[in-house]
Amino acid sequence: SAVISQKPSRDICQRGTSLTIQCQVDSQVTMMFWYRQQPGQSLTLIATANQGSEATYESGFVIDKFPISRPNLTFSTLTVSNMSPEDSSIYLCSVESGFPYEQYFGPGTRLTVT
Amino acid sequence: DAKTTQPNSMESNEEEPVHLPCNHSTISGTDYIHWYRQLPSQGPEYVIHGLTSNVNNRMASLAIAEDRKSSTLILHRATLRDAAVYYCILRANTGNQFYFGTGTSLTVIP
């Protein structure tokens, strides 16, 4: 298993600003994932982040809006840039174990944009 | 990405069994069936997974149809702590990504 922490746990931000969310894992992992969960909705995959390579973004998500860093095997950041109220969501990171490829999720960062 | 279909909500009485269905008619032969649940204000947590055979663990059982186009998550004795949104997810053997469906919100009635 893996224990994941996220910072901040919640934030209220002004429109037009940016927020960087940190994800820390207690063990080395290859695959990390970032999800968005809009109010009352399911989770939507934003991107997959492998250490040492560019993140792979899902349809509808772009690097300019959601830049991701993955400097080592235990840490990643997601930045939400030029925020608007539509970006108000919970942002979660997850990591993948080895076979059978369970994912372990962090507690999430609750973002409110005013 | 393969799709799953689940009822939006279900109710169960406490200490009774619960059967949560999932349809995945476009499943491919190498897709694993994963179930996760999300308790209020928490990230999702792993429940169980399977490929072809029925599976049991300490949390639940997974019954997979012979044609693999549907599956059922079975909670043998629902408790109040089992109230959550349950997600059925197909994971392709060649990829790493999880694509969540809408899930089933389970209410447990005392």
Interface residues (C-beta under 8 A of the other chain):
Chain A: I4 M31 F33 Y35 S42 L43 T44 L45 T48 E58 L92 S94 E96 P100 Y101 E102 Q103 Y104 F105 G106 P107 G108
Chain B: Y32 H34 Y36 Q42 G43 P44 E45 Y46 H49 V85 Y87 R91 N96 Q97 F98 Y99 F100 G101 T102 G103
